[in-house]
């Protein structure tokens, strides 16, 4: 008998409601929003020392809030503020080293780094206007 945990139930519910990917079952994962790159443990320090602030989205394919955040980022990808960031997507389930190093306990967290230091963080926000406001404020805080 298989016991389902909360993540399994969320994934199956989301799949039935609209086609979310189920990692490990051969179904395609969501595409990364435009302008984002996958987190790479070896390359991340160089991004942090770059001239642009680094926007990090801690994402999980099974997370409905993360999916809505990704859709908001797709819509924001062409904005002037978004272009000022280097954007990275961290896989909540696979990039444990990032989560531990930056004390991220939940998926759907958005962080901004400038000069190697975290300058802004928000979690669970999926409204496009609120994400855009967060990015604008993070740019001011990191200037």
C-alpha positions, 0 to 999 in steps of 0.5 A: 500500500502506498502512503501519499504525503502532502506534496503528492496530494498537491501534485495529483490535485494540481494535475487533475485541475490543470496539468501540473508536472509530476517530477519522476513520472516522466511528465514534462516540468514547467518551462522556466520563465523567460530571462531566468537561468537554472541555479548552478552552485558553482556559477552562483558566486560569480553572479552575486559578484556581478554588477546586476542585482540577482533575482532568485525564485525558489520554485517547485513544480508541484507548488500552485503558488510557484506556478502563479509566480512563474506566470507573473514573471513571464508577464514581467519579463519584458519590463524595464525593471526586470531587465535590471536583474540577473534572474535565477530559478532555484529548484526547491526539491533539488537545490538543498545547498542553496536553501540551507545557505540562505535559510530558505525553508519554503518554496515560493520565496523570491530573494534579491541579492546585491553585492553578494548580500541579500537585500530583499525577500518575500514569500508566497506572493503571486500577484503580478502587481505585488511582485513588480512592486517588490522588484522596484523596491528591491532595486531601490534598496540595492542601489 
